[in-house]
């Protein structure tokens, strides 16, 4: 069953969903990190696929992608490492985060089949326009996967129809541009998110630029949850050497766990 439809996710009141890059800093250690995030108390997980031309990724996540590519990361490896994570006890809802070109190169129908076998619950393709997503969505739903839609501040005229077809959750992009931490957010965000929520049957989670406990708390109140990517990926990058050292890995994983628990403690 699609875990995004489980009560643990649909009934949660303060959803916190981290993004991490698969195979960063290595395929094996990224599985350790996913299990650590589960221990820290997150509600779901975005599993990034390293890609050489990531249109929506800011510098921090681009660097993580490069680290992952150097250590064998790929779409195929993202699938196999999620399967490893499930076998090691990962029970969280998981969403594969990738781009159109890798999907087309791999083959969409083959990808959906292998995502199901690996234990994924959703697919997020930020450069797939809504107008071109219908056949992808129908095929995902046929195979019990959610194709997660994105709504941006520039989506005003399309919000209602995007939300009408939404499955799993709606990813609300808090600001235009690429991913990365922000110091300030638009004063109109609260009203914009209320509009999105009024059209959506599924949770609306806010992402892009969220990096502090105060940010997380703010978006958990005005949206249905917060997504944090760059801040966590930067933390993982800063611990790269420790994570790759068998004698220091445990301490580094504990540091990541504490970092996430601080983000959700405000």
N, C-alpha and C positions, 0 to 999 in steps of 0.2 A: 504493500500500500504506500502511496505517496505520503511521505512523512510531513510534508507541508500542510496536509489536511488533518494531521493528528491534533488532538486537543492541546497537547503540550505547546504547540506553536500557535494554533488558532485562538486559544484562550489566554495566552500570555499577555501580561499587562505592560511589561517593560522589555520589549524585545531588543536584544543586542546581537547583531550579526556581523562578525568580523570577515574581512576579505584577507586571504593569504594566497601566496603564489605556490602552486605545487612545484616540487623539486627544488625549492629554495630553503636552505642552502644545499640540500641534496635530496634525492627522492626519498630515501629512508628517513631522514630527519624531518622532512615535511609531514610525514605520517605521525611522528612523535609530537610535532607541534599541534596537529589537528586534535590529537587525543588530549593534549594539555589544555587546549581551548575548551574542549568539552568539560574537563575537570574544573575549569575556571567558572563555568556556569552560563555559557552563551546559549542562544536558542536555535541557531542554525549557522551554516558555514558557506561562504563563497570560496570556491576552489579555482583559482586562476590558472590559465594555461599560458605558459611563456610563448611569446610571439614576437617576431622581429619588427612588426609594423603596427604597434598597438595604438590606434587613433585616440582612445579616450584616456590613456594612461599618462600620468604626470611623471616627472623624473624619478621619484622614489620607486614607483612600481616598474618603470622601465628598467631601472638598475636591477631590481629583483628578477625581472624576466631574463636579463642578460646572465645573471648568476646561475639561474636555473638552466638556461640553454647550454651553458658551459659544462654543466654536470649531467647532461643527457635529458633534460626536461623536454617534453613535447606533449602533444595532445594524447598520443598513445600512452605515454608514461603517466599522464594525469589520470587516465582511466584505470591503469593497473595499480597505481598507488592508492586510489580511492578504494579499490577492491581490497588491497592490503589493510587499509584503515578499517574497513568494515569487519574483516576477519579478526582484527585486533581489538574490536569492541566499540568502534565509533557508531553511535546510534542517532546522532543529530541529523536533521534534514540538511541535505547538501545540494548546492547549486553550482553547476559547471559554468565558469565565466570565460567566454572566448569570443572570437571575432568571425565574421562571415567567411573570410578567405580560408582559414584552417578548416572550417566546417565543410565548405564546398570541396576542398582538396581531399578531405577524409571520406566524404560522402555522407549526406545528412541521414539517410535511413540507416546506414551502418552505424553512425554515431549514436543515434537514439537506441538502437538495439544494444550496443555495447555499454551505453550509459546505464541502461536498466540492469544489465548483468553486473556492472561495477557497484551499483547501489546508489546512484544519483536519484534526486527527486525533482530537480529543475534545471533549466538551461537559460542562460542570460547571454544575449548577443547584442552588445550596445550599438553596433553599426548596422543592425538589421532594421530598416524602416518599418513602421507599423503597417503601412499600406502593402508591404511585400511579405508580411509575416503570417497570413491566414493559413496557408497550406502547411507551414511549419508548425503552427499552433495545433491545428487539427491532428497532425501526425503525432505530435508529442502527447496530446490528450488521449489518443487512441492507445498509447503505450504507457499511460499513467505517469507522465512527466508534465511539469508545468513550464511553459515558456514565459519567463518573467518579463513583463513590459516595463519600459522606462518612460517617465513623464518628466519633462524639463520645464523651466519657467517659460520657454518659448512655445510650449505645446498647447496653449490656451484653447485654440479652436478645435483641438483634437482630443482634449482630455476625456470628454464623455465617452466617445466611442472606444478609446484605448482602454478605459476602465471597465467598460461594459464587457469586454472580452477577457479581462484579466483573470489569471489563475495563479494560485500560490501566494503571491504578493505583488504589489506595485512598487517599483523602485522610483522614488521621487528624487530627482537630481537637484540639489539645493542651489547650485550655481552653474553658469555656463562655463565651458572650458574643460580642461583635463582634470584628472584627479589630483589631489594634493591638499595639504592642510590650509585652512583659512583662519584669519583672525576675526573677521566680521561676516555677518550674513545679512541679506536684504531684510528690511523692516516689513516687507510685504509677504514674507514666507508663511507666516501663520495663516493669513487669509487664503493664500494660494493652496496650502496643504489642506485647509478645511474644504476648499472647493473640490480637490481631488478625492478626499474622503467621502464627500457627499455622493459621488458617482460610483464609488468602489464597493464591491461586496467582499473584497479580501483586504487584509491589512495593507496599509500604506507605510513603507519604511523610507526614511530619508538617508541619503548618502552624499558623498563628495564634500571634503573639507572638514569633517567632524573629527576632532583630535583630542579633546580634553574631557574630563568628567563633567564639566559644566555644559559643554556642547551636547554630550550624550543625554544628560538629564533633560535639557531643553527640548531636544527632538523626540525624546520618549514621551514628553508631555503633549507636544503639538501634533506629532504624527503617531504612528502605532509602533514605532521603534526606530533605532538608529543603526546605520551601517558604517563601520570604521575600516578603512583600508590602509592608506598611506602611513598613518601614525604607527600601526602595528607592524607593517612591512618594514618601516624604518627601524623599529626596535629589533626585529628579527635580523636585519642587516647588520646592526651594531654588534650583535652577538654571534656573527657568523663563525669566527674562529673557535669560540667556546662550544658552539653547537656541533662543530665537526670534530671536536676532541672528545673521545669516549670518556675520558676522566673528568671533563668539565661540562659535558652535555647536560647532566641532571641539574646542575646549578643554573645553567642558562635557561632550561625549560621552566624551572621554578621562577626565574626572573620574568619570563613572558607571562606566566600565570598571574604573578603579582601585578604586572602592568595592566592586564585585562581586568582583574578584580578591582583595581583602583579606578579604571574607567567607568565601571558600572556601579560604583559604591556611592556616588554623589547623591 
